[in-house]
Amino acid sequence: MKTRIKEYRIRLDLTQEKLAELVGVRRETIIFLEQGRYNPSLRLAYNAARALKTTIDELFTFED
């Protein structure tokens, strides 16, 4: 899975810590998401997209 979380986070001038606070997770979760090392639940993907003012489809690209 590829993610554009870091790109959107930087556009909004958010730190990983602040984004984690907005989404309701730990900073480490944001780090793993940005690195594509963690597949989020639908709820987490939704919360991240909402915090970053975008859609799930814009943030995540699923690959075979």
C-alpha positions as a Markdown table, in Angstrom:
| # | Residue | x | y | z |
|---|---|---|---|---|
| 1 | Met | 0.0 | 0.0 | 0.0 |
| 2 | Lys | 1.2 | 3.5 | -0.8 |
| 3 | Thr | 0.2 | 6.5 | 1.1 |
| 4 | Arg | 0.3 | 10.3 | 0.6 |
| 5 | Ile | -0.2 | 11.1 | 4.3 |
| 6 | Lys | 3.2 | 12.8 | 4.6 |
| 7 | Glu | 2.5 | 15.0 | 1.6 |
| 8 | Tyr | -0.9 | 16.1 | 2.9 |
| 9 | Arg | 0.5 | 16.6 | 6.4 |
| 10 | Ile | 3.2 | 18.8 | 5.2 |
| 11 | Arg | 0.8 | 20.8 | 3.0 |
| 12 | Leu | -1.3 | 21.6 | 6.2 |
| 13 | Asp | 1.9 | 22.3 | 8.2 |
| 14 | Leu | 1.1 | 19.6 | 10.7 |
| 15 | Thr | 3.7 | 17.7 | 12.7 |
| 16 | Gln | 3.4 | 13.9 | 13.1 |
| 17 | Glu | 2.5 | 14.5 | 16.7 |
| 18 | Lys | -0.3 | 17.0 | 15.9 |
| 19 | Leu | -1.7 | 14.7 | 13.3 |
| 20 | Ala | -1.6 | 11.8 | 15.7 |
| 21 | Glu | -3.5 | 13.9 | 18.2 |
| 22 | Leu | -6.2 | 14.8 | 15.6 |
| 23 | Val | -6.6 | 11.2 | 14.5 |
| 24 | Gly | -6.5 | 9.8 | 18.0 |
| 25 | Val | -3.5 | 7.5 | 17.7 |
| 26 | Arg | 0.2 | 7.5 | 18.8 |
| 27 | Arg | 2.9 | 9.3 | 16.8 |
| 28 | Glu | 4.4 | 5.9 | 16.0 |
| 29 | Thr | 1.2 | 4.9 | 14.1 |
| 30 | Ile | 1.5 | 8.0 | 11.9 |
| 31 | Ile | 5.2 | 7.1 | 11.2 |
| 32 | Phe | 4.2 | 3.6 | 10.2 |
| 33 | Leu | 1.4 | 4.8 | 8.1 |
| 34 | Glu | 3.6 | 7.3 | 6.2 |
| 35 | Gln | 6.2 | 4.5 | 5.6 |
| 36 | Gly | 3.5 | 2.2 | 4.3 |
| 37 | Arg | 4.3 | -0.3 | 7.0 |
| 38 | Tyr | 0.9 | -0.4 | 8.5 |
| 39 | Asn | -2.5 | -1.1 | 6.9 |
| 40 | Pro | -5.0 | 1.0 | 8.7 |
| 41 | Ser | -8.5 | 0.0 | 9.7 |
| 42 | Leu | -11.3 | 1.7 | 7.8 |
| 43 | Arg | -12.0 | 3.9 | 10.9 |
| 44 | Leu | -8.3 | 5.0 | 11.0 |
| 45 | Ala | -8.2 | 5.7 | 7.3 |
| 46 | Tyr | -11.4 | 7.8 | 7.6 |
| 47 | Asn | -10.1 | 9.7 | 10.6 |
| 48 | Ala | -6.8 | 10.4 | 8.8 |
| 49 | Ala | -8.5 | 11.6 | 5.7 |
| 50 | Arg | -10.8 | 13.8 | 7.6 |
| 51 | Ala | -8.0 | 15.4 | 9.6 |
| 52 | Leu | -6.0 | 16.0 | 6.4 |
| 53 | Lys | -9.1 | 17.4 | 4.6 |
| 54 | Thr | -9.1 | 14.9 | 1.8 |
| 55 | Thr | -10.6 | 11.5 | 1.0 |
| 56 | Ile | -9.4 | 8.0 | 1.7 |
| 57 | Asp | -8.9 | 7.4 | -2.1 |
| 58 | Glu | -6.5 | 10.4 | -2.2 |
| 59 | Leu | -4.5 | 9.2 | 0.7 |
| 60 | Phe | -4.1 | 5.5 | 0.0 |
| 61 | Thr | -3.3 | 3.5 | -3.1 |
| 62 | Phe | -3.7 | -0.3 | -2.7 |
| 63 | Glu | -1.4 | -2.5 | -4.9 |
| 64 | Asp | -1.5 | -6.2 | -5.6 |
